[in-house]
Amino acid sequence: MSTDAQTIAIAIVSAYLMGSFPAAYIVARLRKGIDIREVGSRNMGATNVLYEVGIPEGLLVFCVDVGKGAAAVMLARWLGASFTIQLAAGGVSMLGHAVPVFLKFRGGKGAGACLGAFASLMPQAIPYYFGLFVALLLISRSTTLSYGAALLSVPFMAWLIYHSSDLIIFTVVMLLVLVTRYIPRMMEMHSAAGSWRGVIFRRSLKERF
């Protein structure tokens, strides 16, 4: 594995630029002429696009955002960077989504890029993650809470499947950052729903707070 400065610089800068690609912003502008950061949950992410623009557009943004995180890790791996740099590239891709250079550093939460990085680093965990996500979605009918709660299982997968302390630390740190960024949105949802039960259990997938 390479640890030379040039390889590290290319891996990290590329990860940030890939993460900065504002798929949600572009799709919302092209399809409805809106700034996705000013409508709905005001998050530049796939879920907000799904509700404010459409299901196909939301799925497209989801694939691109997940692809950003995965591509950042895979590029670092292809360059021969050390595993530590691969982890750093995954984290930086999420940073790029949150503070994108192309949108004056005002982006989204970064959950999609985070999921992509996890998928590239721990491919064996993917079936378990999506199985848990579907189960939670059927129970709560909330996409945001379902994929968020499913993400919380990733450190346990890093422990049980990969037995890697580096992956456990990385996934915990990434999730702590995500949780911190989602706290204001969760409080907003609680205020709109009137209770945590209302936030967690929706009457349908279309219901949103």
C-alpha positions as CSV (number, residue, x, y, z in Angstrom):
1,M,0.0,0.0,0.0
2,S,1.2,3.5,-0.9
3,T,1.6,6.2,1.6
4,D,3.4,8.8,-0.4
5,A,2.2,12.4,-0.3
6,Q,1.1,12.6,-3.9
7,T,-1.1,9.5,-3.6
8,I,-2.7,10.8,-0.4
9,A,-3.3,14.2,-1.9
10,I,-5.0,12.9,-5.0
11,A,-7.2,10.5,-3.0
12,I,-8.3,13.1,-0.5
13,V,-8.8,16.0,-2.9
14,S,-10.7,13.7,-5.4
15,A,-12.9,12.4,-2.5
16,Y,-13.8,16.0,-1.6
17,L,-14.6,17.0,-5.1
18,M,-16.7,13.9,-5.7
19,G,-18.6,14.5,-2.5
20,S,-19.2,18.1,-3.5
21,F,-21.1,17.1,-6.7
22,P,-24.6,18.5,-5.9
23,A,-26.8,15.9,-7.5
24,A,-29.9,16.9,-5.5
25,Y,-29.5,20.6,-6.2
26,I,-29.0,19.9,-10.0
27,V,-31.9,17.5,-10.3
28,A,-34.3,19.8,-8.4
29,R,-33.2,22.8,-10.5
30,L,-33.6,21.0,-13.8
31,R,-36.9,19.3,-13.0
32,K,-38.8,22.0,-11.0
33,G,-36.6,25.1,-11.0
34,I,-36.3,25.1,-7.3
35,D,-33.4,25.2,-4.8
36,I,-33.8,22.0,-2.9
37,R,-32.2,23.6,0.1
38,E,-35.1,26.0,0.5
39,V,-38.0,23.6,0.4
40,G,-39.3,20.7,2.4
41,S,-36.7,19.6,5.0
42,R,-34.3,22.0,3.3
43,N,-31.7,19.2,3.1
44,M,-29.8,18.7,-0.1
45,G,-30.4,14.9,-0.1
46,A,-32.3,12.1,-1.8
47,T,-35.2,12.0,0.6
48,N,-36.0,15.7,0.2
49,V,-35.9,15.3,-3.6
50,L,-38.2,12.3,-3.4
51,Y,-40.8,14.3,-1.6
52,E,-40.4,17.6,-3.3
53,V,-39.6,16.6,-6.9
54,G,-40.5,13.0,-7.5
55,I,-39.8,9.3,-6.8
56,P,-37.6,8.7,-9.9
57,E,-35.6,11.8,-9.2
58,G,-35.2,10.9,-5.6
59,L,-33.9,7.4,-6.5
60,L,-31.5,8.9,-9.0
61,V,-30.1,11.3,-6.4
62,F,-29.8,8.4,-3.9
63,C,-27.8,6.4,-6.4
64,V,-25.5,9.3,-7.2
65,D,-24.9,10.3,-3.5
66,V,-24.2,6.7,-2.5
67,G,-21.9,6.4,-5.5
68,K,-19.9,9.4,-4.4
69,G,-18.9,7.8,-1.1
70,A,-18.3,4.4,-2.7
71,A,-16.2,5.9,-5.6
72,A,-14.1,8.0,-3.2
73,V,-13.0,4.8,-1.3
74,M,-12.6,2.8,-4.4
75,L,-10.4,5.4,-6.1
76,A,-8.2,5.6,-3.0
77,R,-7.9,1.8,-3.1
78,W,-7.1,1.8,-6.8
79,L,-4.4,4.3,-6.2
80,G,-2.8,1.9,-3.8
81,A,-3.5,4.1,-0.7
82,S,-3.3,2.6,2.7
83,F,-6.5,1.4,4.5
84,T,-6.3,4.5,6.7
85,I,-6.4,6.8,3.7
86,Q,-9.3,4.8,2.2
87,L,-11.2,5.5,5.5
88,A,-10.2,9.1,5.3
89,A,-11.4,9.4,1.7
90,G,-14.8,8.0,2.7
91,G,-15.1,10.6,5.5
92,V,-14.0,13.4,3.2
93,S,-16.6,12.5,0.6
94,M,-19.2,13.1,3.3
95,L,-17.6,16.4,4.2
96,G,-17.7,17.4,0.5
97,H,-21.4,16.7,0.4
98,A,-22.0,18.8,3.6
99,V,-19.8,21.7,2.5
100,P,-19.6,21.5,-1.3
101,V,-17.2,23.9,-3.0
102,F,-19.6,24.2,-6.0
103,L,-22.4,25.6,-3.8
104,K,-20.5,28.1,-1.6
105,F,-20.1,25.3,1.1
106,R,-23.8,24.9,1.8
107,G,-24.8,21.4,1.2
108,G,-26.7,18.5,2.8
109,K,-26.3,16.1,5.7
110,G,-24.1,13.5,3.9
111,A,-26.0,10.3,4.8
112,G,-25.9,9.0,1.2
113,A,-22.2,9.5,0.8
114,C,-21.7,8.0,4.2
115,L,-23.7,4.9,3.2
116,G,-21.7,4.6,0.0
117,A,-18.4,4.7,1.9
118,F,-19.7,2.0,4.3
119,A,-20.8,-0.2,1.4
120,S,-17.4,0.0,-0.3
121,L,-15.5,-0.7,2.9
122,M,-17.9,-3.4,4.1
123,P,-19.7,-5.0,1.1
124,Q,-20.7,-8.1,3.2
125,A,-22.8,-5.9,5.4
126,I,-25.0,-4.5,2.6
127,P,-27.6,-7.3,2.6
128,Y,-28.0,-7.0,6.4
129,Y,-28.3,-3.2,6.2
130,F,-31.0,-3.2,3.5
131,G,-32.9,-6.0,5.2
132,L,-33.0,-4.0,8.4
133,F,-33.9,-0.8,6.5
134,V,-36.9,-2.6,4.8
135,A,-38.1,-4.1,8.1
136,L,-38.0,-0.7,9.8
137,L,-39.7,1.0,6.9
138,L,-42.6,-1.4,7.0
139,I,-43.0,-0.7,10.7
140,S,-42.5,3.1,10.8
141,R,-43.3,4.1,7.2
142,S,-40.6,6.8,7.7
143,T,-37.7,6.7,5.2
144,T,-35.5,9.1,7.1
145,L,-35.8,7.3,10.4
146,S,-35.5,3.8,8.8
147,Y,-32.3,4.4,6.9
148,G,-30.9,6.4,9.9
149,A,-31.7,3.6,12.4
150,A,-30.3,1.0,10.0
151,L,-27.1,3.0,9.8
152,L,-26.7,2.7,13.6
153,S,-26.3,-1.1,13.1
154,V,-23.1,-0.6,10.9
155,P,-20.6,-0.5,13.8
156,F,-21.9,-3.8,15.0
157,M,-21.5,-5.2,11.6
158,A,-17.9,-3.9,11.5
159,W,-17.4,-5.8,14.8
160,L,-19.3,-9.0,14.1
161,I,-18.4,-9.5,10.4
162,Y,-15.0,-7.8,9.9
163,H,-13.6,-7.8,13.5
164,S,-11.8,-4.6,12.6
165,S,-11.2,-1.9,15.3
166,D,-10.4,0.6,12.5
167,L,-13.8,0.1,10.9
168,I,-15.6,0.2,14.2
169,I,-13.9,3.5,15.2
170,F,-14.5,4.9,11.7
171,T,-18.2,4.0,11.5
172,V,-18.9,5.3,15.1
173,V,-17.2,8.6,14.3
174,M,-19.1,9.0,11.0
175,L,-22.4,8.2,12.7
176,L,-21.8,10.6,15.5
177,V,-21.2,13.4,13.0
178,L,-24.4,12.4,11.2
179,V,-26.5,12.2,14.3
180,T,-25.2,15.7,15.4
181,R,-26.2,17.1,12.0
182,Y,-29.7,15.5,12.2
183,I,-30.6,16.7,15.7
184,P,-32.1,20.1,14.5
185,R,-34.2,18.2,11.9
186,M,-35.4,15.7,14.5
187,M,-36.5,18.5,16.9
188,E,-38.3,20.2,14.0
189,M,-40.1,16.9,13.2
190,H,-41.0,16.4,16.9
191,S,-42.5,19.9,17.1
192,A,-44.6,19.3,13.9
193,A,-45.8,15.9,14.9
194,G,-46.5,16.7,18.6
195,S,-44.8,13.6,20.0
196,W,-42.0,11.2,19.3
197,R,-44.5,8.5,18.6
198,G,-45.9,10.6,15.8
199,V,-42.4,11.1,14.4
200,I,-41.5,7.4,14.5
201,F,-44.8,5.9,13.4
202,R,-46.3,7.4,10.3
203,R,-49.7,6.6,8.8
204,S,-48.2,6.3,5.4
205,L,-45.0,6.8,3.4
206,K,-46.5,10.1,2.1
207,E,-46.9,11.6,5.5
208,R,-44.0,14.0,6.3
209,F,-43.3,16.5,9.1
